[in-house]
């Protein structure tokens, strides 16, 4: 579940809840944290890395800049 709270101009708080793995990520209003079966821990950004060297993790495949090979593209089409 993804939830974002807006003040009408900007998103000021966000929550990602993943009950199937027992994780909740939330951030905004001056804090960010991960809550899981292992407990709760504060999240923060890594300093000292220029934006062009940053790492982006996503589950949205269309955000990739280069084309990805189609899954099973080399799979034989005939059965005979």
C-alpha angles and dihedrals in degrees: 000000000000121000129177126186117209131193089208095271107042140017105256102176135023136188132191113189119189106180093173090068097026097244132133123184119191136169146164139081090069102312144072128192146169119220118193142139087284090061134254128314136175118248125214140169121260112249129216098039119113114233092247089061095045122123118236120198120190143156091212106097096194090067090075113106098212124057115259123217114261112254112255091007090141093046111121113254098205128065100203 
